[in-house]
Amino acid sequence: MEDRHKNRIQDNLSFLVKDTDYERLRPQLLKHKLFPAAHLARIEERPNRKLELYLQVQRRGPTAFRRLLASLYFSGHEEALQVLTKDEDSLIFDACLMTDCSQQSAGPEQRQGWDLTDSPLQPNNIVIEPARVLRVGDDMTYTMTSWPRGMALIIDNEDFETLPPRRGSHIDSECLARLYRELGFWVVIKRNLRKVSLEYELFSFATDTVHNQLDMAVVAILSHGENGSIICTNGEKVPIEDILSKFNNREAPPLKGKPKFFIFQSCRGLKIDPGVDSDGIDESDGLDEDRMHPPFHSLPSRPLPDQDLEILARDPSYEDIFVSYATIPTYVAYRNNMKGSWFVQCLCKVFMKYSCEEDLVTLLARVTQQLKTYCTSRGEKQVNETLLRGVTRRLFFNPGLVATPTMSINLEMVKDDNVMEISTESLEQMADPLDDIWSGAGLATDSRTLCSQMG
């Protein structure tokens, strides 16, 4: 529990003890998993069980304060609740209850039950800590020194023709846009795409020749989904493998050898993780020597024919791909109507603080740690998943640092290379001359026709 929440309980301890009806509160303490039944039984053996309750709760984990509030609310302790939430900016209490406990507003990506997460980040809250050391590219580090670092495409499907709307998704897209602009990326947001439009935007982005002058690409897709697929606004599905294949070395030559980071904020099924009780810190099992150091098979000592050497020189089709899923296969991903999704909020919080000094894989591990503290009033949990394909080096964003004088791109040359005009969201950032420019290799002859068909 955070110190400020402990202080709030301590400052109002006498009132809380006096106001609490323990018999009425006890079932909610168990329901919201604030204490295991055995722990409550030990508390009840003390002379003043209500005092002991409030003393013990301060020793619980990071979600204990929010679980206590949920228990007080659902047991009818309105005055105690008001005392603990007075001037508390991190808990939009009434609003959360009105949105998250409403059957009418709950969609496939959002289950009934009160969301016990922290206060939402807004785009203007996102400020990246600048890096102090510029990590240049080498055998174990991807080059991330171009300015801008790369392009980021955000596809935000919030309104659907046949499925419930994904209320709150616009908060995710705007937060991600601000985050990547702070990290030094050009950002393009596309909203509410049907299947044909989504596939075209991905193809256009993957083959854009501007990537030749940049060091990285980011694709974030926020939508309904099921295991293995993204659902478009017209209800048609696009397999995630088809999306990734558009960015392999064969289909996206401008991105060959460059890191590509994919974010999928969507459900991957309908399963719910009810969570398990845990009072301690999880410790990972140790790895044995064989798992840490798999057997190494050396190349044959005989000279290789020229044909074999040529085959060995080929590159894999899939390389340098980082994929981050909001949840694991077959499970739901949680989203709040007013706060956005748990996963995107966690990702933004972690990247804000740690991208100045840590690599992408470490950042995603921290996202998992952060997401572990989120839950609903029923104790439901969510865990993200990270997939690496052909990743051979560490990726540091180097925020705020430029290795060479700011790179200038010849806009006239880019405009001659098939440009599509687009409109992008303004997030109180200085406009970049390329924010309104989109080039797509090899589509100059029929780009207008495609645009008119997609609507």
N, C-alpha and C positions, 0 to 999 in steps of 0.2 A: 504494500500500500504506500502511496506517495505521502511524503511528510505533510503536505498541505491538507490532505484528507485526514491524517492522524490528528493534526492540530484542530481541525474542525470538530472532530469527535471529542477531543479533550476539552476544548473550550465550552462545549455544551453538554458535558457528561452528566451533570446533575439533572438537567432538564430531561435528557434522553432516558435516564433511568426511571425518573418519575412518570414520564409520559408513556412508557412502553408497557403494553399488555403482552406478557411473555407467551401465554397460552395461545393467543391469537397470532403472534408472530412466528412461533415455532414451526408450523407446517410450511410457511413460506421460506424459512431458512433452509429447510431440507429440499424443498422444491427447486430453489435457485442455487443449491449446492454451495452455500456459503460455508457450512460445516458438515462433515459426515455425522451420521447418527451417533456413532460411538463418542465422537468429540463433544457433541451436545450433551450426551449423558454425563460426561465428566464435568461439564459446566454446571449442570443442574444439581450436582452434589455440593456445590459451594453455597455458603450462607446467603449470599446475594447474587443470584444467578444472572440478573439483568446487568449488574455492574460488571460481573465477570465476562458476560457476553461482549460488551463494548470494549473491554480491555483486550480480550482475545482476538477480536476481529481486526485490531490494528496490527496483528502479527501475521495476517494472512497475505495472500499474493496480490498481484497487480490489479486483478478484477474484483477484489473483495469489497471495495467501497461501492462500486456500481451494483454488485449483487446485494449489498445491504440496502441500498436505495430501492431496488426492485422489491425486496422482501417487505420493506416498510410500506411501499405504495400499495402492494396487493393485499396487505393485511389491514389497510385502512388507517395507518398512522400518519395522517396528513400533517399534523403540526411538527412531528419529529422530522418528517421529510422536508418541510419548508425550512426548518432551522439548518439542516445539513446542506441544502441546495441554495441558500440565500447568497446572491451575488456570485454564484458559481458559473462562470462563463463556459466551463468545459462540459456542462451538462444541459442540453436543450431538452429539458425533462418532458414538459407537456407536449411539445411538438413531436417528440419521439413516440410518445404513447399514441397520439392521434394518427400518426402515419403507420407505424410498424405493427400495431395491434389491430389494424383495420383489414378485414377480409377483402373489402372492395379494392384496396390499393395494393394487395399482395400479389406478386407475379411469380413466375417460375424461378426467378433469381432471388426471391425474397420470401422468407417463411414467416408465418404468424408467430409473434413472440417479441418481446421488447428487446431492442438492440442496446447492448451494454457497452458500446464503443465510446471512445473519447470524442472531443469536439472536432467538427470537420475542418479540414484545411480549405481555405478559399484561395483562388489564384494569386491574389495580392499578398498572401501569407508566405508564398514560396520564394525563398531567397537562398541561393546556393553559397555554401562556404567556399571561398576561392582556394585553389591548391597552392601550396608553398613550394613544391618541387615539381618541375616539368619532367615527366617520364617519357623519354623519346623511344622510338621503336627499336627493338633488337630481336634476337632469336626467341626471347620469352615474353616480349611485350609488343602488342599491336601499336602501330603508328597512329597517334591521335594528336596531331599538331596542326592540321589544316584549320583555316578559319574562313568560314564556319567549319565546325567539326564534321557535319554531314546534314542530311535531310531526314526529317521525321514526318511520317504520314500517320495521321490519326483518323480512323474510321469509327464514327459514333452513331450507332443505330439505336435510337430511342423510341421512335414511333413506328408501329407495325400495322400492317393491314389486317392480319388475322390473329395476332397474338397481343397480350397485354403490353402496354407501353413500359419502358424501362425508366421510370421516373428517377431522377437523380443522376442519370448517366452524363448529362451535360456538365455536371460538376467534375466528374472524372476527366472528361476530355479537356476541359479548360485548365484543370490542374496539371495534367500531363503536358499540355501545350506550354504552359508557363515554365514547368520544370525543364523541358528540353530547350526552350529558348534561353533559360538561365545557363544551361550547360553548353550553349553555343551552337545550337542547331537551327536550321530553317524548319519551320513547322507549317504543315498544311493540314487543315481539318476538313473532312468530308462527312456529311451527315445524311443518315437515313437512305442508304443505298440498297437498291434491288440487286439481284444476283448479277445481271449483265453489267451494271454500273460498278459494282464492287470488283468484279474480275477485271474490268477495263482499267480501273484506277490502280490496282495492284500491278498489272502488266506495264502500264505507263510509267509507274514509279520505278519498278525494277529495272527497266531498260533505259531510263533517263541518262543521257550522256553527261549530265552535270556531275554524276557520281564519280566520273573519272578524276575530277579535281578535288574530291572530298575523301574523308577517311572512314566514314561509317554511315550506316543507314539504320533507321528505327521504324518499325511498323507496329502500331497499337490498334487492335480491333476490339471494340466494346459492343457486345451484341448478345442476343439470346443464343443459346447453343445446346448441343447434346454431345455425347461422347464421340469425338472425332470430327465434328462438323460445327461450322458457324451458320446460324440461321439469318438470312437476309430479311429485309422489311416486307417483301412479298411472300415470305414463307418458304422460299426455296433454300436449299442447303448447299454450302460450299465446303468440301472436305478440307480440313486443316493441312493434310499432306499436299493437296493441290496448291494451297497458298504457299507453302514452303518451297514447293518445286519451282515456283516462278522465280525464286531467288537463288537457285543453284548455279554452279559455274557455267553450265551450258546455256541456261535461259537468261541469265543476267550478267553478261560479260563485263559491264562497267563496275560490278561489285565483286568481281573475282579477287580473292585474297584480302577482302576487307570485311570487318566484323559486321554482322547483321543481327539486330536484336529485335525479337518479336514478343509482344505482350498480348495475351488473350484474356480479356476480362469477360468471361461467360460461364454459364453452367456447363457441366460435362455429363450431366445425368440428373436423376431425381433423388438420389440417396442423401440422407442427412447424417452427419456425424454427431451423435449425442454427447461425445466427450467421455472421459473417464476421470474419476477422482484422483487427485495427486496432491500430496502435501509436501513433497520433496522436490529436489532438483534432479531432472533426468540426467543420467550419465551414460555416454555412449560406450558400447562394448569395445574392448581393445581389438585391434586387428592383428591377425597372426602374420608371420613373415611372408607366407605365400600370397596372402591377399594384398599385402603392402607392396610386395615386389614380385609380380608375376614372372614366370619363366621367360627368359629372353632367348629367342632362337636367332642365331647369327646367320648372316648371308652365307651361301656356299663359298668355299675358298677357291673353287675353280674359276677361271676367267669366263665371263658371261658373253654370249654371242651379241652382236650389235642389235639384233632384234629384241633380245631380252632387255638390254639396256634402254632401248626406246620405250618398251612397255613400262619399265620401272620409273621412267621419267614422267609418266602421265600423272595428272592430279585427280583426286576423287571428285565426283559430281557435287557432293555436299560437303562444304567446309565453312568454318568460321561463323557458325549459326548458334545463337543463344536464344532459347525459347523459354518464356516464363508464363506458366498457366496460373490463373487465379485459384484453381482448385485441382484436385486429383481426379483421375478418370472415374466416371459414373456418379460424381457428387455435385451438389449444388454450390453456387457461389453467392455470397450474401451482398445485398445492396440496400442502402438506406435512401428513402425518397428525398431526404434533406441533406444527407452527408455524402452521398456517393457510395462507392463500393468499399468494402473493407480492404481488399487487396491493393487497389490504387492508392487509397489513403496511406496504407503502410509503406508502399513503395516510395511515394513522394516524401514522406517523413524521413525515411532512411537515406534516400539519395540527397536530400537537402543537407544533411548533417555529415555524411561520411564519404560522399563521392569525391571530396577533395583529397582523400588519402588512400582509399581502398579500391580494389579492382571490382569488376562487375560481379563475378561469382561470389565474392565475399559480401557484396552489397545484397545480393539475393538471399544469401544465408541469413543476413540480418533481417530482411523482410519476413522470412519464415519465423524468426524469433519474435518479431513485433506482432505478426498475425496470430501467434499462439495466445496472446493476451486478450484477443477479441472473443466475444461470445454473445449469445442471446440470453434472455431471462430464463430460458429453459436449459441453458448450459450447452447449447449447440455450438459446434466449433467448425473451423475451416483451416485447411492447410494447403499452401500453394505447391507447385511442382516446377522444377527447373530441368530443362533438357539441353544438353550440349551436343552439337554435331560437328565433328571435325574441328573443334576448338583446340588450338595448339599453343596459344599464348594468353597472357593476362591482358585485360583491357582496362586502362585507366582513362577517365574522361578529361583529366587535366583542366578542370573548370577555371576560367578566368585567366589562363596563361596562353600566350601566343609565342610560338618559337621563332617566327619570322615576321617581317612587316605584313600587315593585313593583306590577305590575298584578294586581288581584284579580278573579277570575271568579266570578260568582254560581253556585255549584254547584247550588243548587236549581233555577235556571233551566235549567242544562245537563241535569240529571236529567230534567226534564219534557220535554226535546226528544229523546226516544227514546234511552235509554242501554242499552248492552250491557255486562255485567260481563265482565272478562277477567282473566287472571293474567299477570303480567309477571315477568321475571327480576330478582332483586335483585343489584346490582353494587356493594354496599358504599357506596351513595349514600343521602342522606337522602330518605325517601319524599316524593313530591309528592302532594297531594290528588287530582290528576287521573290519577295513574298507573294507577288501577284503573277508569277511566271511559272509555267509548267511545261517542260519539254518531254516528248515521248518519241524515242527513236523509231523511225520507219513507219510512222502513222500519218504523215503529212497529207496523203491523198484522200483519206476518208475519215479524218478526225471530226469534221463537222457533221458527217452523216451519223457517226456513232453518238455524238453529243445529242443530236436531235431525237434519236431513238430512245435514249436513256431517260430523258425528262429530268 
